[in-house]
Amino acid sequence: MTQPLRIGLIGYGFMGKAHANAYSKVGHFFPELRHRPVLQAVCAREPEKLGRFAETWGFAHTETDWRALVARPDIDAVDICVPNNLHRPIALAAAAAGKAILCEKPLAMDAAEAEEMVAAVERAGVATMVWYNYRRLPAVTLAKQLIADGRLGQPFHYRASFLQDWTISADVPQGGAALWRLDAAAAGSGVTGDLLAHCFDTALWLNGPIASLVATTETFVKERMHQEHGRIEPVGIDDACMVLVRFANGSMGTFESTRYARGHKALKTFEMNGADGSLAFDLHDSQYLDLFEYRAKQTGQKVEDQLAGWRRIHVTNFEHPYMDHWWVPGLTIGYEHSFVHAVADFLRGLESGTLVEPTFRTALETQKVCDAVLQSARSNAWVTLAR
Ligand SMILES: NC(=O)c1ccc[n+]([C@@H]2O[C@H](COP(=O)([O-])OP(=O)(O)OC[C@H]3O[C@@H](n4cnc5c(N)ncnc54)[C@H](O)[C@@H]3O)[C@@H](O)[C@H]2O)c1
């Protein structure tokens, strides 16, 4: 007997589409789940485009005011897929209305907002999840399993990057539809909240808390036309960001993000080096995880020198995370599946009563790291993260 989870989706852009797709697919590929998402209502401001989106994806109702959507008694879960400055007001209203909340990343504009949101959802006792979807690519989940299994031994280094090149032209406006990421008032920050937040979420998950960091940021194009009113205005976001960190476990890390790396569209990578091995991931080859074993876990012995080398694991076997729900071994899945996995895990969490990670509280930690990065860049000094 299936139980409907009636979804109210707010925003029909890039993420609205990714999430609608995930809700549509999850029941087919994870049939063991009792809860089934129902595309109950979708909200955005332009009625005509909204109507087309609702028809394409099969949403039963539309709303042009997010407050009306949150207030609907026929909605069980609110999904926040709008620019970052709207996450807080929508989440607070949804918590007050007793709805489960799935919120896009970064959780908020800054840690102060995120703290308020965590307090509200915990007071209301509603289930939450933040869409740090890269955790749920099978190769990244496998990395987590291998680290938890102790295969890397004592960690020494963690390095991550997220590089793009789409804002190099000074003619790209800031603000408004599709360009809200360049407007600090809508985005909160630039590449730190947009791109590095993903890297930090993965890093905290794989390698534990960050104890301190020092960062530097740059805004290469200082003024841009604002798309909504046409005036030239100062740019308030960081275009590029480089960070050195010390993790609480004694390892060191580097993080780099930019939208000015000519030729890179979404070069998202991480590598971790430990005493007994290393692993590396590159989003361009998302079905692979690279592993170097110095010492074999089973025997405790050092791998023979003539056999030592990087191993490229094609993460498509039934034994790999999530992969028994898809095709036969050797056949790949892609970006959109990370969202299907997120929904599946969220539904499983509802059924078992276990909160699925990352919750709002967990995403608050990522938000604190982002705040520390921006604070360090402003002050030119190391920042210690409180624990
Ligand atoms: N998890 C990821 O990998 C990932 C990827 C991209 C974006 N995001 C996050 O998702 C969120 C949305 O980003 P996007 O790329 O989908 O943006 P987008 O610009 O493609 O879509 C934003 C949507 O919000 C709607 N919107 C804006 N103001 C609104 C309002 N007042 N009421 C109702 N709807 C409104 C717009 O109409 C649009 O449909 C952001 O927080 C972003 O950081 C996450």
The ligand as a Gaussian input file, in Angstrom:
#p B3LYP/6-31G(d) Opt

LIG

0 1
 N       22.123000      21.219000      -6.152000
 C       22.690000      21.768000      -7.203000
 O       23.585000      21.216000      -7.822000
 C       22.212000      23.102000      -7.673000
 C       22.392000      23.480000      -9.013000
 C       21.870000      24.705000      -9.427000
 C       21.222000      25.522000      -8.533000
 N       21.088000      25.132000      -7.227000
 C       20.364000      26.000000      -6.267000
 O       18.982000      25.944000      -6.599000
 C       18.357000      27.206000      -6.367000
 C       17.707000      27.670000      -7.667000
 O       18.704000      27.731000      -8.680000
 P       18.352000      27.479000     -10.228000
 O       19.626000      27.246000     -10.933000
 O       17.272000      26.477000     -10.358000
 O       17.817000      28.924000     -10.599000
 P       16.950000      29.338000     -11.854000
 O       17.241000      30.771000     -12.081000
 O       17.128000      28.370000     -12.981000
 O       15.463000      29.157000     -11.325000
 C       14.968000      29.946000     -10.267000
 C       13.479000      29.817000     -10.242000
 O       12.992000      30.592000      -9.147000
 C       11.826000      31.255000      -9.602000
 N       11.567000      32.402000      -8.712000
 C       12.362000      33.470000      -8.497000
 N       11.763000      34.300000      -7.620000
 C       10.577000      33.740000      -7.271000
 C        9.507000      34.108000      -6.424000
 N        9.531000      35.258000      -5.726000
 N        8.447000      33.268000      -6.303000
 C        8.410000      32.112000      -6.981000
 N        9.393000      31.713000      -7.817000
 C       10.456000      32.513000      -7.974000
 C       12.136000      31.634000     -11.026000
 O       10.973000      31.895000     -11.749000
 C       12.795000      30.339000     -11.502000
 O       11.827000      29.404000     -11.886000
 C       19.461000      28.118000      -5.855000
 O       19.430000      28.151000      -4.466000
 C       20.741000      27.461000      -6.345000
 O       21.865000      27.736000      -5.529000
 C       21.568000      23.938000      -6.804000

